[in-house]
Amino acid sequence: ASFTISLRTADNVTVMIKLRPGVLVGCQIHIKNFFRSELKIKPGDNVTFTFTCSTPEKYFIMEIQKNIDCVSGPCPFGDVYLYPPGLPRLNRTFIWDVKASTKAGLELKFSTPWLRQIEPGETCPDFISYNINSCIDKATVNIGTFCRNGSVSRVKLLGGAIMSLHLPWNSPLTTSGFNIANRASIKRLCVIESILKEESSITLMSPNYPLGFPEDELMTWQFVIPSSMRASVFFHNYSLSNCERKEERVEYYIPGSLSNPEVFKLSDSQPANIAGSFNLSLQGCDQDAQNPGILRLLFQVIVQHPQVDENVTHLVDLSKEWNMTVTIHFEGWPSRTPVMSEPICLICKDPRTCDRVLTLVSGTVYKISFLCKDLSRLRITAEKGISCVDLRWCQRKIYSLLVPKAITQLPIQLHKFIWKLLAPDLINIEITSPSLKLQQHVPEQRCNTSYSYSIVGATPETELNVGVFCPGGSIEKIQMRNNVTISLKTFGKGFLNESKHQDLKMSFVPHIKDECSFTVSPNPKAKVYLQTPNWPYGLPPYVSISWYVVVPSKQVARLGFSKDRMGIACETGRAYVNIKEETVGTEETVRREDERLPEPRNMYHDFWVNVSNCKPGDKTQLTLQFWVTLADKQIDLGVILAVVAGAGVLVAIGLTVCCVKKKKKKSQNPMVGVYNANVNTQVPGKQGLFTKGRKNNESHVYAVIDDAMVYGHLLKESNGSVSPEVDVYRPFDGPIGSLPPSPPPLSFRKDIKQTLNTEEPPPLTDTDHDTYTFAHQKSGQSEDIGDTNEKNNGDTSTSLLENKEQDGLME
């Protein structure tokens, strides 16, 4: 197809067709008998041409420039048309170069749907864009690039202007969408008017952004907003130049304000909750000639309806708190930056000071309000520091790690509360949960509560991530060296109810030898899983961790490891696992990294588990997990049968002695061995194993003792007032150490004696020393004193061995 372009001289229009940048010549322009890759049509020319290809839009672009002189003659004010008609379908740019005096203002007024400013490099959805430049003398300032469908309705310029409209080759647009008007001088670089009728959010930039705003210039944004709406301003990106004179600032003119203009620094929080229209001006300064710097600004204006609870204030009393900050923020802060278009939630500490993020400090009382339709999009993050200054005072104090009511009473979900615990030298930190206790979060034992604690220890060399814990477990106490950070993180709304029962506490305690030590009281109804810190990345080199497991007196613990080896190869030193029961005479079990871990075993007393790391090599890391269960103790059936057999022999001997002694003379007044009824001689075991009770047998009655065996002469020498001799076995009740087993030094552990027996220890056997009391028979006392005592005492259902075992366990 052929194209004819005819330009009138009076229109002062030039058309230029040229190759697209970076495109190889694959098509040419054919004019008469000539082929060209570029064509320029001047005012007064009439040119007919064709393209040598069917898709010239892939190879060529077109510029149509119209020069308008408003200095030497009258300006053609009014609507601007796309001229000339009948142009080929190429990507094209219309340019209007208007020359005007700086004493007069030039106004570009846009028809609806108005314009929206975009950042440099950003493209418009329909690929139609406007670019506005201001020309003052010989300097050109880029006012901005705009897309259609926005709020910018007018741009007023000082002096001349260069207006560009970029259209894609397939655009159906036939009108320019703006007109030109003459106005009086605006005495500033430019004025940009934005009309915001409904809830919306717009982004605007200073001229030349992201390059510098012209030196010592002034510009204004005018916002036309219904009085029933509320506007808030946020500066998202700005930089300041180096000023020699004056100061860079922004000024607000707010109708009805008693302090117009209101002046702010660019670093200040900008006004919010503004009712109706207002103006915002940016003022530059005289810059340092050697190092001018850059003044630039990108900001956002958000317009909202007044909120229902706009006048509802919430009291946040932090006057009694110390060393604490509370930050109310949008969800995802600070890693996520909210999209400009998403609904805004503002937190206000007074009617005009609002922001998306508000930080409150301890020692102050705040009255805050919210400009937000959906408070569920807001979160609270708080941080509190606890340190020990006076060692004598802080060692006696217990700190409750609780979330203050000033935070929980707010209608905002708590995201995280962080305690930073700072311990001085030679002092450690102890964390306890006396009633709820803590459960370690592991794959086999997941937390399902509404909140959890993340505990991290910070040493000068490395960071020790102890793990994630939640309430309702078996860990009573955690002791750690150096500084500790505890982060409470919530999951859902259930924390408001569960937070009432928090019992986490901390205190400063004397120095411990391990980096971390746990005290565990296993739940008898559950299998308790415990694992080394820094899971799954491995225990740091040369770190030692201990667990002290409490075993109730009437129960036995079962200890097992989740894998059969440590799974590391040491580059320097040795890694060890030490197991030691907390009782006299037990031998310590030690395993090196190159040995198999112990098989599951029974532990009858409180015990220690210690894990000491070496410096691992070959990209291996020490990660260990073990479990503990509790069960009731069972009396060994073999012991019961042995005792029953022994009792049978004693009964037979007793009956024989009775038959012999009946032949003795009744005239004698023999001394009688009286059985002490307070000592139980029944064999251990359940009562159901014996058919006779104490009332129905004579196992506790002794026959008359032979003359040669009596001790009457002793009683006569003391006039019969001697107290009975008692021989009682007392089990050992001396002190037992509370420290964990001491593993050998890392460099001297090759010759250590190891306990290779991995079988369960034999059941405990009680060696009972019966208690007998020998007393003189008082005159008039019946010979059947044994029967009398039997009647008084009745049947006893607890056996001697059971009593002995209970006494031993009690001690």
Secondary structure as the mmCIF struct_conf table of DSSP 4:
data_model
#
loop_
_struct_conf.conf_type_id
_struct_conf.id
_struct_conf.beg_label_comp_id
_struct_conf.beg_label_asym_id
_struct_conf.beg_label_seq_id
_struct_conf.end_label_comp_id
_struct_conf.end_label_asym_id
_struct_conf.end_label_seq_id
STRN STRN1 SER A 2 SER A 6
HELX_RH_3T_P HELX_RH_3T_P1 THR A 9 ASP A 11
TURN_TY1_P TURN_TY1_P1 ASN A 12 ASN A 12
STRN STRN2 VAL A 13 LEU A 19
HELX_LH_PP_P HELX_LH_PP_P1 ARG A 20 ARG A 20
TURN_TY1_P TURN_TY1_P2 PRO A 21 GLY A 22
STRN STRN3 ILE A 29 ILE A 31
TURN_TY1_P TURN_TY1_P3 LYS A 32 ASN A 33
STRN STRN4 PHE A 34 ARG A 36
BEND BEND1 SER A 37 SER A 37
STRN STRN5 LEU A 39 ILE A 41
TURN_TY1_P TURN_TY1_P4 PRO A 43 GLY A 44
STRN STRN6 ASN A 46 PHE A 51
BEND BEND2 THR A 52 SER A 54
HELX_RH_3T_P HELX_RH_3T_P2 PRO A 56 LYS A 58
TURN_TY1_P TURN_TY1_P5 TYR A 59 TYR A 59
STRN STRN7 PHE A 60 ASP A 69
BEND BEND3 VAL A 71 GLY A 73
STRN STRN8 GLY A 78 TYR A 81
BEND BEND4 PRO A 84 GLY A 86
BEND BEND5 ARG A 89 LEU A 90
STRN STRN9 ASN A 91 LYS A 99
TURN_TY1_P TURN_TY1_P6 THR A 102 LYS A 103
STRN STRN10 ALA A 104 PHE A 110
HELX_LH_PP_P HELX_LH_PP_P2 SER A 111 SER A 111
TURN_TY1_P TURN_TY1_P7 THR A 112 PRO A 113
STRN STRN11 LEU A 115 ILE A 118
TURN_TY1_P TURN_TY1_P8 PRO A 120 GLY A 121
TURN_TY1_P TURN_TY1_P9 PRO A 125 ASP A 126
BEND BEND6 PHE A 127 PHE A 127
STRN STRN12 SER A 129 ILE A 136
TURN_TY1_P TURN_TY1_P10 ASP A 137 LYS A 138
STRN STRN13 ALA A 139 ARG A 148
BEND BEND7 ASN A 149 SER A 151
STRN STRN14 VAL A 152 LEU A 158
BEND BEND8 GLY A 159 GLY A 159
STRN STRN15 GLY A 160 LEU A 167
TURN_TY1_P TURN_TY1_P11 TRP A 169 ASN A 170
STRN STRN16 THR A 175 ALA A 184
BEND BEND9 LYS A 187 LEU A 189
STRN STRN17 CYS A 190 ILE A 195
BEND BEND10 GLU A 198 GLU A 199
STRN STRN18 SER A 200 MET A 205
TURN_TY1_P TURN_TY1_P12 PRO A 207 PRO A 210
BEND BEND11 LEU A 211 LEU A 211
HELX_LH_PP_P HELX_LH_PP_P3 GLY A 212 PRO A 214
TURN_TY1_P TURN_TY1_P13 GLU A 215 ASP A 216
STRN STRN19 LEU A 218 VAL A 224
TURN_TY1_P TURN_TY1_P14 SER A 227 SER A 228
BEND BEND12 MET A 229 MET A 229
STRN STRN20 ARG A 230 SER A 241
STRN STRN21 CYS A 243 ARG A 245
BEND BEND13 LYS A 246 LYS A 246
STRN STRN22 ARG A 249 TYR A 253
TURN_TY1_P TURN_TY1_P15 PRO A 255 GLY A 256
TURN_TY1_P TURN_TY1_P16 LEU A 258 SER A 259
BEND BEND14 ASN A 260 PRO A 261
STRN STRN23 GLU A 262 PHE A 264
TURN_TY1_P TURN_TY1_P17 LEU A 266 SER A 267
BEND BEND15 ASP A 268 ASP A 268
HELX_LH_PP_P HELX_LH_PP_P4 SER A 269 PRO A 271
BEND BEND16 ASN A 273 ASN A 273
STRN STRN24 ILE A 274 ALA A 275
BEND BEND17 GLY A 276 GLY A 276
STRN STRN25 PHE A 278 GLN A 283
STRN STRN26 ASP A 286 GLN A 287
HELX_LH_PP_P HELX_LH_PP_P5 ASP A 288 ASP A 288
BEND BEND18 ALA A 289 ASN A 291
STRN STRN27 GLY A 293 GLN A 304
HELX_LH_PP_P HELX_LH_PP_P6 HIS A 305 GLN A 307
TURN_TY1_P TURN_TY1_P18 VAL A 308 ASN A 311
STRN STRN28 HIS A 314 ASP A 317
TURN_TY1_P TURN_TY1_P19 SER A 319 LYS A 320
BEND BEND19 ASN A 323 ASN A 323
STRN STRN29 MET A 324 PHE A 330
TURN_TY1_P TURN_TY1_P20 GLU A 331 SER A 335
HELX_LH_PP_P HELX_LH_PP_P7 THR A 337 VAL A 339
TURN_TY1_P TURN_TY1_P21 MET A 340 SER A 341
BEND BEND20 GLU A 342 GLU A 342
HELX_LH_PP_P HELX_LH_PP_P8 PRO A 343 ILE A 344
STRN STRN30 LEU A 346 ASP A 350
TURN_TY1_P TURN_TY1_P22 PRO A 351 ARG A 352
STRN STRN31 THR A 353 ASP A 355
BEND BEND21 ARG A 356 ARG A 356
STRN STRN32 LEU A 358 VAL A 361
TURN_TY1_P TURN_TY1_P23 SER A 362 GLY A 363
STRN STRN33 VAL A 365 LEU A 371
BEND BEND22 LYS A 373 LYS A 373
HELX_RH_3T_P HELX_RH_3T_P3 LEU A 375 ARG A 377
STRN STRN34 LEU A 378 SER A 387
BEND BEND23 VAL A 389 ASP A 390
HELX_RH_AL_P HELX_RH_AL_P1 LEU A 391 CYS A 394
TURN_TY1_P TURN_TY1_P24 GLN A 395 ARG A 396
STRN STRN35 ILE A 398 SER A 400
HELX_RH_AL_P HELX_RH_AL_P2 LYS A 405 THR A 408
TURN_TY1_P TURN_TY1_P25 GLN A 409 GLN A 409
BEND BEND24 LEU A 410 ILE A 412
STRN STRN36 GLN A 413 LEU A 422
TURN_TY1_P TURN_TY1_P26 ASP A 425 LEU A 426
STRN STRN37 ILE A 427 THR A 432
TURN_TY1_P TURN_TY1_P27 PRO A 434 LEU A 436
STRN STRN38 LEU A 438 GLN A 440
STRN STRN39 VAL A 442 VAL A 442
TURN_TY1_P TURN_TY1_P28 PRO A 443 GLU A 444
STRN STRN40 GLN A 445 GLN A 445
BEND BEND25 THR A 449 SER A 450
STRN STRN41 TYR A 451 ALA A 458
BEND BEND26 PRO A 460 GLU A 461
STRN STRN42 GLU A 463 PRO A 471
BEND BEND27 GLY A 472 SER A 474
STRN STRN43 ILE A 475 MET A 480
BEND BEND28 ARG A 481 ASN A 482
STRN STRN44 ASN A 483 THR A 490
BEND BEND29 GLY A 492 GLY A 492
TURN_TY1_P TURN_TY1_P29 LYS A 493 GLY A 494
HELX_RH_AL_P HELX_RH_AL_P3 PHE A 495 GLU A 498
HELX_RH_3T_P HELX_RH_3T_P4 SER A 499 HIS A 501
STRN STRN45 LYS A 505 PRO A 510
BEND BEND30 LYS A 513 GLU A 515
STRN STRN46 CYS A 516 VAL A 520
TURN_TY1_P TURN_TY1_P30 PRO A 524 LYS A 525
BEND BEND31 ALA A 526 ALA A 526
STRN STRN47 VAL A 528 GLN A 531
BEND BEND32 PRO A 533 ASN A 534
TURN_TY1_P TURN_TY1_P31 TRP A 535 TYR A 537
HELX_LH_PP_P HELX_LH_PP_P9 LEU A 539 PRO A 540
TURN_TY1_P TURN_TY1_P32 PRO A 541 TYR A 542
STRN STRN48 SER A 544 VAL A 549
TURN_TY1_P TURN_TY1_P33 SER A 553 LYS A 554
STRN STRN49 GLN A 555 PHE A 561
BEND BEND33 SER A 562 ARG A 565
STRN STRN50 ALA A 569 THR A 572
BEND BEND34 GLY A 573 GLY A 573
STRN STRN51 TYR A 576 GLU A 581
BEND BEND35 GLU A 582 THR A 583
TURN_TY1_P TURN_TY1_P34 VAL A 584 GLY A 585
HELX_LH_PP_P HELX_LH_PP_P10 THR A 586 GLU A 588
STRN STRN52 THR A 589 ARG A 592
TURN_TY1_P TURN_TY1_P35 GLU A 593 ASP A 594
BEND BEND36 GLU A 595 GLU A 595
HELX_LH_PP_P HELX_LH_PP_P11 ARG A 596 PRO A 600
STRN STRN53 ARG A 601 MET A 603
BEND BEND37 HIS A 605 HIS A 605
STRN STRN54 PHE A 607 SER A 612
STRN STRN55 LYS A 615 GLY A 617
TURN_TY1_P TURN_TY1_P36 ASP A 618 LYS A 619
STRN STRN56 GLN A 625 ASP A 632
HELX_RH_AL_P HELX_RH_AL_P4 LEU A 637 LYS A 661
TURN_TY1_P TURN_TY1_P37 LYS A 662 LYS A 663
BEND BEND38 LYS A 664 LYS A 664
TURN_TY1_P TURN_TY1_P38 LYS A 666 SER A 667
TURN_TY1_P TURN_TY1_P39 ALA A 677 ASN A 678
BEND BEND39 VAL A 679 VAL A 679
HELX_LH_PP_P HELX_LH_PP_P12 GLN A 682 VAL A 683
BEND BEND40 PRO A 684 GLY A 685
HELX_RH_3T_P HELX_RH_3T_P5 GLN A 687 LEU A 689
BEND BEND41 THR A 691 THR A 691
HELX_RH_3T_P HELX_RH_3T_P6 ARG A 694 ASN A 696
TURN_TY1_P TURN_TY1_P40 SER A 699 HIS A 700
HELX_LH_PP_P HELX_LH_PP_P13 TYR A 702 ASP A 706
HELX_RH_3T_P HELX_RH_3T_P7 ASP A 707 MET A 709
HELX_RH_AL_P HELX_RH_AL_P5 GLY A 712 GLU A 717
TURN_TY1_P TURN_TY1_P41 SER A 718 GLY A 720
HELX_LH_PP_P HELX_LH_PP_P14 VAL A 722 GLU A 725
STRN STRN57 VAL A 726 VAL A 726
BEND BEND42 LEU A 739 LEU A 739
HELX_LH_PP_P HELX_LH_PP_P15 PRO A 740 PRO A 741
HELX_LH_PP_P HELX_LH_PP_P16 PRO A 743 PRO A 745
TURN_TY1_P TURN_TY1_P42 LEU A 746 SER A 747
BEND BEND43 PHE A 748 PHE A 748
TURN_TY1_P TURN_TY1_P43 LYS A 750 ASP A 751
BEND BEND44 GLU A 759 GLU A 759
HELX_LH_PP_P HELX_LH_PP_P17 GLU A 760 LEU A 764
STRN STRN58 THR A 773 THR A 773
HELX_LH_PP_P HELX_LH_PP_P18 HIS A 776 LYS A 778
TURN_TY1_P TURN_TY1_P44 SER A 779 GLY A 780
TURN_TY1_P TURN_TY1_P45 GLU A 783 ASP A 784
HELX_RH_AL_P HELX_RH_AL_P6 ILE A 785 ASN A 793
BEND BEND45 THR A 798 THR A 798
HELX_RH_AL_P HELX_RH_AL_P7 LEU A 800 MET A 810
#
